[in-house]
Amino acid sequence: MKPFGFMAFLFSGNSAYKIIESKGATYYGIAMGLARITRAILKNEHVILPVGAILDGELGHRDVCIGVPFVINRSGIKSIVELTLNDSEKEKLANSIKNLKTFKLKFGSRFNILI
């Protein structure tokens, strides 16, 4: 797994609705996610957060950046939380990754996509 900056989108459960209710829009969500990751690093929390990273064999995939749960501590990404996926979930994940890679092949140079 290769960290890809610290891009994270922490919209779990009703997070988006809570942001809209208090701020009127979800564009604050990215800042809230980054603030949460920063706190986890600075306080060495060893907390599980969904973070975008380039997979290097994790979940059976390579060379694609997707959001998966990682343990975050002072060193950044400590380890992936390997999820047990059923066959249907594995198929959906593989299909999503295939779509991302197809997009990259088709449009990557146009949008300067590295992964």
C-alpha positions in Angstrom: 0.0 0.0 0.0 1.4 3.4 -1.0 -0.1 6.4 0.7 -1.6 8.9 -1.7 -1.3 12.1 0.2 -4.0 12.0 2.8 -7.1 12.4 0.7 -10.0 11.1 2.6 -13.7 11.5 2.5 -15.2 10.7 5.8 -18.9 10.5 4.9 -20.1 7.6 6.9 -23.6 7.1 8.1 -25.3 10.5 8.4 -22.2 12.7 8.2 -23.3 14.5 5.1 -26.7 15.3 6.6 -25.1 16.6 9.8 -22.8 18.9 7.8 -25.7 20.2 5.7 -27.8 20.8 8.8 -25.1 22.8 10.5 -23.4 24.5 7.6 -25.9 24.4 4.8 -23.6 22.4 2.4 -21.2 19.4 2.3 -18.1 21.2 0.9 -17.0 21.5 4.6 -16.8 17.7 4.7 -13.4 17.5 3.1 -11.9 19.9 5.6 -13.6 18.0 8.4 -12.1 14.8 7.1 -8.6 16.2 6.8 -8.9 17.8 10.3 -9.9 14.3 11.6 -6.9 12.6 10.0 -4.6 15.4 11.2 -5.8 14.9 14.8 -5.3 11.1 14.5 -1.7 11.7 13.3 -0.8 14.4 15.8 -2.3 12.5 18.8 -1.0 9.1 17.6 -4.5 7.7 18.0 -4.2 4.4 16.2 -7.7 4.9 14.9 -9.4 3.3 11.9 -10.4 5.8 9.2 -11.3 5.5 5.5 -8.3 6.8 3.6 -7.6 6.9 -0.1 -4.3 5.0 -0.9 -2.8 3.2 -3.8 -3.2 -0.6 -3.2 -0.2 -2.8 -3.5 -1.7 -6.2 -3.2 -4.2 -5.4 -0.4 -7.6 -6.8 -1.0 -6.1 -8.7 -4.0 -5.6 -5.5 -6.1 -2.7 -3.4 -7.2 -2.0 0.1 -8.8 -5.4 1.6 -8.0 -6.2 4.4 -5.5 -9.4 3.6 -3.5 -10.7 4.5 -0.1 -10.3 1.7 2.4 -10.1 1.5 6.2 -6.6 2.0 7.6 -5.2 2.3 11.0 -3.8 5.9 11.3 -1.2 6.9 13.8 1.8 9.3 14.1 3.5 7.7 11.1 0.4 8.2 8.9 -1.0 5.0 7.5 0.1 2.1 9.8 -1.8 -0.8 8.3 -4.9 -1.7 6.3 -7.9 -3.2 8.0 -8.5 -6.3 5.8 -12.2 -6.7 5.4 -13.8 -10.1 4.9 -15.9 -9.6 1.7 -18.4 -12.1 0.5 -18.4 -13.1 -3.2 -20.9 -10.4 -4.2 -18.8 -7.7 -2.5 -15.6 -9.0 -4.1 -17.2 -8.9 -7.5 -18.5 -5.3 -7.0 -15.1 -4.2 -5.8 -13.3 -5.8 -8.7 -15.8 -4.2 -11.1 -15.3 -0.8 -9.5 -11.5 -1.1 -9.8 -11.9 -2.3 -13.4 -13.9 0.8 -14.2 -11.3 3.1 -12.5 -8.5 1.5 -14.5 -10.5 1.7 -17.8 -11.1 5.4 -17.1 -7.4 5.9 -16.4 -6.5 4.2 -19.7 -9.1 6.2 -21.7 -8.7 9.7 -20.1 -5.6 9.5 -17.8 -3.3 11.6 -20.0 -6.0 14.2 -20.6 -6.5 14.7 -16.8 -3.0 14.0 -15.7 -4.1 11.0 -13.7 -1.1 9.2 -12.3 -2.8 6.1 -10.9 
